[in-house]
Amino acid sequence: MAGHSKWANIKHKKAKEDAKRGKVFTRIIRELTVAARQGGSDVNSNPRLRLAVAKAQAENMPRDTVDRAIKRGAGELDGQQMEEVRFEGYGPSGVAIIVDCLTDNNNRTVGEVRHAFSKCGGNMGTSGSVAYQFKEIGVLFFEKVENEDALMEAALEAGAADIEFSDGSAEIITEPSDYAAVYEALTAAGFTPDESEVTLRAENTSPVSKEDAEKVEKLIDMLEELDDVQTVVTNAEFPEE
């Protein structure tokens, strides 16, 4: 069950961008809207919406803003219709990159994502060109764990697939379908993750040199700056600083 946490490597320097509250709010609003559109506005019967609301509350998003996003997604308010789109491509050194977006204008988003790839030495691929290298999982990350045994017991009892401890932190892995249940069970037991999401993770990583790592990070940062981009994942293995 023990192992090296990949969280820091995969997230690289994302935290510095997500610290910008406006960007965080924009992403959560879109997630609320899409979750309500797909599963309805009742948080009790819509696990994805329930977690989006929890994230909104954690960021102190105003309740009126949350309610408007949910109503818009459920068709109870007039507004732009958002759709989920995914783009695949290659970065410097041939690393695989997947970009998930929420957009109301697919043509605009395609152009912006393609521009970022080409400007930073990468190129867009066709659908499925790199997706086979990744697996969808649920991840709950705890920066500092006081009682590893208690967390492990609670996680496994909740249905987690695996748990990894590293330098006092913990990373819990779930099947995507079990993510909401595990999240809610752990928080109810007093274990609130510092980060959590359903994401893609590379089955095998691709080591890059320090020079290429800087180029890959520049591309990822540029992609994450785009308003329509929700998440960016890569199989790049960055050198330790």
C-alpha positions in Angstrom: 0.0 0.0 0.0 2.9 2.3 0.5 4.4 4.2 -2.4 5.8 7.5 -3.6 3.1 10.2 -4.0 2.9 11.4 -7.6 0.8 14.4 -6.6 3.5 17.0 -6.5 5.0 15.9 -9.8 1.6 15.8 -11.6 0.4 19.1 -10.2 3.8 20.7 -10.8 3.3 24.4 -10.3 -0.5 24.5 -10.7 -1.1 25.8 -7.2 0.3 29.2 -8.1 -2.3 29.6 -10.9 -5.2 28.3 -8.9 -4.4 30.8 -6.2 -6.0 33.4 -8.4 -9.5 33.4 -7.0 -11.2 34.6 -10.2 -9.9 31.6 -12.1 -11.0 29.3 -9.3 -14.5 30.8 -9.3 -14.8 30.5 -13.0 -13.9 26.8 -13.0 -16.2 26.0 -10.2 -19.1 27.9 -11.8 -18.7 25.9 -15.0 -18.5 22.7 -13.1 -21.7 23.5 -11.2 -23.4 24.3 -14.5 -22.4 21.2 -16.3 -23.1 19.0 -13.3 -26.6 20.4 -13.0 -27.2 20.0 -16.8 -26.2 16.4 -16.7 -27.7 15.2 -13.4 -30.3 17.8 -12.4 -30.3 20.5 -9.7 -31.0 18.2 -6.7 -27.7 17.9 -4.8 -29.0 14.9 -2.9 -29.4 12.8 -6.1 -26.5 14.3 -8.0 -23.1 13.3 -6.6 -21.1 15.4 -9.1 -23.1 18.5 -8.2 -22.8 17.8 -4.5 -19.0 17.8 -4.7 -19.0 20.9 -6.9 -21.1 22.7 -4.3 -18.7 21.5 -1.6 -15.8 23.0 -3.5 -17.7 26.3 -3.9 -18.3 26.4 -0.2 -14.7 25.7 0.5 -13.7 28.7 -1.6 -16.4 30.9 0.1 -18.3 31.4 -3.1 -21.5 33.4 -2.5 -24.6 31.3 -2.3 -26.4 33.4 -4.9 -23.6 32.7 -7.4 -23.8 28.9 -6.7 -27.6 28.9 -7.1 -27.5 30.8 -10.4 -24.9 28.5 -11.9 -27.0 25.4 -10.9 -30.3 26.9 -12.2 -28.6 27.9 -15.5 -27.3 24.4 -15.9 -30.7 22.8 -15.1 -32.3 25.0 -17.7 -34.2 27.1 -15.1 -32.5 30.3 -16.3 -31.6 31.7 -19.7 -27.9 31.6 -20.4 -25.1 30.1 -22.4 -25.0 26.3 -22.8 -21.7 24.9 -21.8 -20.3 21.7 -23.3 -17.4 19.5 -22.2 -14.6 19.0 -24.8 -11.3 17.3 -24.7 -8.1 18.0 -26.7 -5.1 15.7 -27.0 -1.6 16.6 -28.2 2.1 16.4 -27.8 4.4 18.8 -26.0 8.2 19.4 -26.2 10.1 16.1 -26.0 7.0 14.3 -27.3 5.3 14.2 -23.9 1.5 13.5 -24.0 -0.9 16.2 -22.9 -4.7 16.1 -22.5 -6.7 19.3 -22.1 -10.2 19.2 -20.7 -12.4 22.3 -21.3 -15.9 23.6 -20.7 -16.9 26.0 -23.4 -19.9 27.8 -25.0 -17.9 28.2 -28.3 -16.0 25.2 -29.5 -14.4 26.9 -32.4 -12.9 29.6 -30.2 -11.6 27.0 -27.8 -10.0 24.9 -30.5 -8.2 27.9 -31.9 -6.9 29.0 -28.5 -5.7 25.5 -27.5 -4.1 24.9 -30.9 -2.3 28.3 -30.6 -0.9 27.4 -27.2 0.5 24.1 -28.5 2.1 25.6 -31.6 3.6 28.6 -29.7 5.2 26.4 -27.1 6.7 23.8 -29.4 4.0 21.2 -29.3 1.2 20.1 -31.6 -2.4 19.0 -31.5 -3.2 15.4 -32.0 -6.3 13.6 -33.1 -8.9 12.2 -30.7 -7.5 9.1 -29.0 -3.9 9.8 -30.0 -2.7 10.0 -26.4 -5.7 9.2 -24.3 -4.9 5.5 -24.2 -1.8 6.3 -22.1 -4.0 7.6 -19.3 -6.4 6.1 -16.8 -9.3 8.0 -15.1 -9.2 7.8 -11.3 -10.5 9.7 -8.3 -7.7 11.3 -6.1 -8.0 12.7 -2.6 -4.8 14.3 -1.3 -4.0 15.0 2.3 -0.9 17.2 2.8 -0.3 16.2 6.4 -1.7 13.1 8.1 -1.6 12.8 11.9 -2.9 9.2 12.1 -2.1 7.1 9.1 -3.7 3.9 10.4 -7.1 5.7 11.1 -7.1 7.3 7.7 -6.2 4.0 6.0 -9.0 2.1 7.8 -11.6 4.8 7.0 -10.5 5.0 3.3 -10.6 1.2 2.7 -13.9 0.9 4.6 -15.3 3.7 2.4 -14.3 1.7 -0.8 -11.0 3.3 -1.8 -8.9 1.3 -4.2 -5.5 2.3 -2.8 -3.7 4.6 -0.4 -0.2 5.8 -0.6 1.8 7.6 2.2 4.8 9.7 1.5 6.7 12.1 3.9 3.6 12.6 6.1 1.2 13.1 3.2 -1.4 10.7 1.9 -2.9 10.1 -1.5 -6.1 8.1 -1.7 -7.1 6.5 -5.1 -10.6 5.5 -6.0 -12.5 4.3 -9.0 -14.2 7.3 -10.6 -17.6 5.9 -9.8 -16.6 5.5 -6.1 -15.1 9.0 -5.7 -18.1 10.8 -4.4 -19.0 8.1 -1.9 -15.4 7.9 -0.6 -15.1 11.7 -0.4 -18.3 12.0 1.6 -17.4 9.1 3.9 -14.0 10.5 4.7 -15.2 14.0 5.4 -18.0 12.6 7.6 -15.2 10.7 9.5 -13.3 13.9 10.0 -10.8 13.6 7.2 -11.1 16.5 4.8 -8.7 16.4 1.8 -6.6 19.4 0.9 -7.1 18.6 -2.8 -9.5 16.2 -4.5 -10.8 15.5 -8.0 -11.6 12.9 -10.6 -8.7 13.2 -13.1 -6.6 11.3 -15.6 -3.3 9.8 -14.6 -0.6 8.5 -17.0 -0.1 4.8 -16.8 3.6 5.4 -17.4 5.6 8.6 -17.2 8.0 10.1 -19.7 11.2 11.7 -18.1 12.2 15.0 -19.5 15.4 17.1 -19.1 15.5 20.2 -17.1 15.5 22.3 -20.3 12.5 20.5 -21.8 10.7 20.5 -18.4 10.7 24.3 -18.5 9.2 24.2 -22.0 6.5 21.7 -21.0 5.7 23.8 -17.9 5.4 26.9 -20.1 2.9 25.2 -22.4 0.9 23.9 -19.5 0.8 27.3 -17.8 -0.3 28.9 -21.1 -3.1 26.3 -21.5 -4.2 26.8 -17.9 -4.5 30.5 -18.4 -7.2 30.0 -21.1 -10.6 30.8 -19.7 -12.2 27.6 -21.1 -9.6 25.2 -19.8 -10.6 23.2 -16.7 -7.7 20.8 -16.3 -4.4 19.8 -18.1 -2.7 16.5 -17.5 0.6 15.2 -18.9 2.7 12.1 -18.7 5.9 14.2 -18.3 8.1 13.3 -15.4 9.8 16.5 -14.2 13.3 16.4 -12.7 13.5 17.1 -9.0 14.8 20.5 -8.3 
